[in-house]
């Protein structure tokens, strides 16, 4: 019996380590930033994009954009190379609740008007309508 409990605990641990979109980001409002892509990481557990945004005072804010997993992106037709280092983009995102420069991007818009709509959730999080998504 103890062994069965141990196995159950091991199987649940990865789920507990994963964070919820609604817990980390303020999904009640969006923010739009413009800047230059500095880094793209298309790997598990989820893709990430670095973005340098110019502030009104001429200083630069270094944003970290936290995307869905590569498999979730691929299901939406978003493959490796969807955005490249050095590209200028406008990103609409949910900002981290803690006020840091961490965001969960909803759309990426390019200067030519092309727009990528990104998956809005990952495992166990709430979508804006409040329903559980997996």
C-alpha positions, 0 to 999 in steps of 0.5 A: 500500500505504501508503494502505491501511495509513493507511485501516486505522489510521483505521478502528481508532482509534475502537475503541481510544478506546472503553473496556471496562466490565470494564477500568474498573469492578469487575464482581465486586461491586456497590454501592448508593447512594441520592440525588438525580438532579442531571443527565441527559445522554442523548447519544452516546457514552453517556448519563450521570447525575449523582447526589448521595448523602448520606453518613452524616456529612451530607456529599454525594458527587457521583457520575457514572453512566456508562450505555450509548449512547442506541441501546443504551438504546432497544433495551432500551426505555429512552427519554429521560426514563427518569429526571428531575433532582430524582428520588430514586433508589437505584442498584445499580452497579459502581464504578470500579476507581480508587475514584473516584465513577464508577459503571456502573449496573445498576438504578435503583429509584424510591421507588414500587418501580419498577425499571429494569434497565440494559444491562450492557455496551457495545462490546467489554466482558465481561459478569459471566459473562466472555463477550465482548459487542458 
